[in-house]
Amino acid sequence: MKAGKVQSGDFSAEKLLRAGKAKLLLLDEAASGNTREKYCALCESRGVTLLFVEELGLWIGKPGRITAAVTDEHFADMIKRAFAEESAKGE
């Protein structure tokens, strides 16, 4: 967040997705069904990876946030790799 490579909140995330500036979208696992459907469709139509995260607000230092858009390609790649490594450990 401090580096300006992540913006959180529903309005910001949707705006960045529609503008083609989001490289990765993080969505809290506690998001409602409607929110999940909305962002799944938006990400699919824009070719953006969507990752579901437990307690996203705590991750980004803004409790209560459900969505976060990563705008930097390299930072997005680092998050994807870390997520894949964690998933592999859990199997």
C-alpha positions as CSV (number, residue, x, y, z in Angstrom):
1,M,0.0,0.0,0.0
2,K,2.7,2.5,0.9
3,A,4.5,2.0,-2.4
4,G,1.3,3.0,-4.2
5,K,1.1,-0.3,-6.0
6,V,-2.1,-1.5,-4.4
7,Q,-5.4,0.3,-4.1
8,S,-8.2,-1.1,-2.0
9,G,-12.0,-0.6,-1.9
10,D,-14.8,-1.6,-4.2
11,F,-14.9,1.7,-6.1
12,S,-11.1,1.9,-6.7
13,A,-10.8,-1.8,-7.7
14,E,-13.6,-1.6,-10.2
15,K,-12.4,1.6,-11.7
16,L,-8.8,0.2,-12.1
17,L,-10.2,-3.0,-13.7
18,R,-12.4,-1.2,-16.1
19,A,-9.5,1.1,-17.1
20,G,-7.2,-1.9,-17.7
21,K,-4.8,-0.8,-15.0
22,A,-5.3,-3.7,-12.6
23,K,-2.8,-6.5,-13.0
24,L,-4.2,-8.6,-10.2
25,L,-7.3,-8.5,-8.0
26,L,-7.4,-9.7,-4.4
27,L,-10.8,-10.5,-3.0
28,D,-11.5,-11.4,0.6
29,E,-13.0,-14.9,1.0
30,A,-15.7,-13.4,3.1
31,A,-17.1,-11.4,0.1
32,S,-20.7,-11.9,-0.7
33,G,-21.9,-14.1,-3.6
34,N,-22.9,-11.0,-5.6
35,T,-19.5,-9.4,-5.1
36,R,-17.7,-12.6,-6.1
37,E,-19.8,-12.9,-9.2
38,K,-19.2,-9.3,-10.2
39,Y,-15.4,-9.5,-9.8
40,C,-15.2,-13.0,-11.4
41,A,-16.9,-11.6,-14.5
42,L,-14.9,-8.4,-14.6
43,C,-11.6,-10.2,-14.1
44,E,-12.4,-12.8,-16.7
45,S,-13.5,-10.2,-19.3
46,R,-10.3,-8.2,-18.7
47,G,-7.9,-11.2,-18.4
48,V,-6.9,-10.3,-14.9
49,T,-6.0,-13.0,-12.3
50,L,-8.3,-13.1,-9.3
51,L,-7.1,-14.5,-6.0
52,F,-9.2,-15.2,-2.9
53,V,-7.5,-14.2,0.3
54,E,-8.3,-14.8,4.0
55,E,-8.6,-11.6,5.9
56,L,-7.5,-9.3,3.1
57,G,-7.9,-6.1,5.2
58,L,-5.3,-7.4,7.7
59,W,-2.9,-8.2,4.8
60,I,-3.0,-4.7,3.5
61,G,-3.3,-2.8,6.8
62,K,-6.9,-1.6,6.2
63,P,-9.3,-3.8,8.2
64,G,-12.7,-4.3,6.6
65,R,-11.6,-4.0,3.0
66,I,-12.9,-6.7,0.7
67,T,-11.1,-5.8,-2.5
68,A,-7.7,-4.7,-3.5
69,A,-6.3,-4.1,-7.0
70,V,-2.5,-4.5,-7.7
71,T,-1.4,-2.1,-10.4
72,D,2.3,-3.1,-10.7
73,E,3.0,-6.1,-13.0
74,H,6.2,-7.1,-11.0
75,F,4.5,-6.8,-7.7
76,A,1.5,-8.8,-9.0
77,D,3.9,-11.6,-10.2
78,M,5.5,-11.7,-6.8
79,I,2.2,-12.1,-5.1
80,K,1.1,-14.8,-7.6
81,R,4.3,-16.8,-7.0
82,A,4.0,-16.5,-3.2
83,F,0.4,-17.6,-3.4
84,A,1.3,-20.6,-5.6
85,E,4.1,-21.6,-3.2
86,E,1.7,-21.4,-0.2
87,S,-0.9,-23.5,-2.1
88,A,1.8,-26.1,-2.9
89,K,2.8,-26.4,0.8
90,G,-0.9,-27.0,1.8
91,E,-1.3,-30.0,-0.5
